[in-house]
Amino acid sequence: MTRDRNGEKTPQKRLDTLLPKRRRGRPQTVVPSAIKGRADNYQGILDHVWNELWPSLSVAQSEEDVVNALKKALEYEAQFTPSVPLILRLLKDPKFPKRRQAQIRFLADSIAGGGTVTARRSRDICAEERAREKRTHHIIRSEFYVECSCGYEGPSLDRACRKCGAAISEDWI
């Protein structure tokens, strides 16, 4: 041990010498999977109540109108009340979709950022996460070795006997 300027002992080797390297670029302030999860949650809620919510939401001209529409149609209004100014801005956005399902997704993805990111960035994050989920590994084909009553022994084809086409029962899978 050595002594520093103040006369205190300092260890020769510090405990935290092997810190992980920081990744390139600006540090993340949000968790993309959390934003996408919140967007999916909002999408489910809005899909459930859209028929009651949309008529009053489509004619809303002020934040008070949006709050009244949310109160009338949602029992989950507390989740959406912090986003009322953003919802009003999104409704007046020229890029706001015309179709029902597209409107729900646009609104849910836009407010999922919770104010930490812009509505546009929130939609981009949701799109990136959905694309990443599609790219994840999944089983393309499963093979079974079968011994069929027709006498065939070997790998199956599309969960069936290659010779006679007898299907493998779901109980065996």
N, C-alpha and C positions, 0 to 999 in steps of 0.2 A: 504494500500500500504506500501511496505517496501522499504528501500533504499539499493542499492547494494554498492559495494566497492567504486565506483566513486561518490557516493552521489546522483545518479539518482534514481528516483522512478521507481519501477517495480511492475506490477500488481500481486495480490495474485494468481489469476488463469489465466493462459495463454489461448489465443484463440485457439491454435492448440494442445490442450492436447489429443484429440481423433483422432490421425492419424490412418488411416487404416493399419492393419498389412501387412507387406510385405509377398508375397507368398514364399513358399519354393523353394530352388534352385537358380540358376543363373538368374539374371534379364534378361528379353527379350530385345534383341536389334532390332528385326525385328517384323513386324506384319504379321503373317502367312496368313491371308486373303488377304493382299495386294500383297504378293508374288504370291498366287494362282490366284488372279485376273489379275496380270500382265502376268502370264504364259498363262492364257486363252486368253488374248488379243494378245500376241505374236503368240499363236497357230492359231488363226483366220487369222492373217496377213500372216503367213508362209503357211498356207493351201491354201490361195488365190493365192500366187505367187510361190509355190513350183516347178511347172513344168518349169518355166523359171529360177528359182534360182538353183535348184539341179544340173543340168549338169555342170555348171561352179564351183559350190561349191564343188562338189565331187572330182574335180581334183586340188583343191587349195593346194598349197604347202607353201605359205607364207601369212603373214598378208595382204600384198598388193593385193594378189589374192582374198582374202576374201572380202576386201573392194571393189574391182572392181566388184565382183559377186553381192554384195549387191547394188551397184550403178546401175548396169545394170537391176536388177529385181525389186527393191523396190523404191517406192517413200517415204517410211518411214525409209530410211536408217539411219537417225539421231538417231532413237531409238536403233539401233543395233550397231552403230559404237563404243560405249564404250566397247562393249563385243567382239570385233574382236579377241583379243588374246585367249579369252576363247572359241570362236566358232572354231578357228583353232585347239585348243587342243582337243575339243570334237569330231571333225571330225576324228582325229587320234586315238581316244580312241578305244581300242579293244572291248569295250562293246557297241559301237555305233550300233544301230539296222540296219537291212537290209530292212525292210518294210517301205513304204512311210509314213503311218500315225504314226508309232512308231518313225520314225526319227524326224518327226515334233514335236511330243509331247516331246521327249527326249531333243531336242534342246531348245524348248520353256521353258520347266520346268527348265532346267539347267541354262539358262541365266536370268531367272526371279529374281534371288536373287540380281542382280545388283551389285555384288562384295562385299556385306556385309556378305554373307555367301558363302560357297563353292558350287560348282555345285552339288555335291552329296547331300549336306544338302538341297539345294534348291529343288531338286527332291523329297527328303523325305518329306519336308514341303508340297509340292503340293499333294503328295499321301495321307498324313494325313488329309489335308483339304478336299480332295475329299471323303475320307472315312467318315469324320465327317458329310459332307453334306448328304451322303446316310443314315446315322443314324438318321437324324433329323426327327421329327414327320411329318407324312403325313396321309391323310385320306385313310383308307383301304376300308371302305364300307360306303355308304350313304343310308339311308332309307327314303322312302316317304310313307306317308299314302295316299292310293288311294281309290277313289270311282269310280268303273268301270261301263261301260254300261251293262256288263254281270250280274251285281248285287253284285259283290264282293266288300266288304269294309274291308280295313285293310292295313297292311304294304305291300309294294311292294317287289318283288324279282328281283334283277338285273335291276332296273328301268323299271319294267314291272308288269302287273297284275299277281298275283299268280295263278288265276283260268284259264284265257284264254290266257295270254301271251301278251296282248296288251301293246306296248311300251309307255313309257311316252315321250311326245313330248319335244324336246329341248327348245321350247318356254316356257315351264313350269318350267324349271330348273333355 
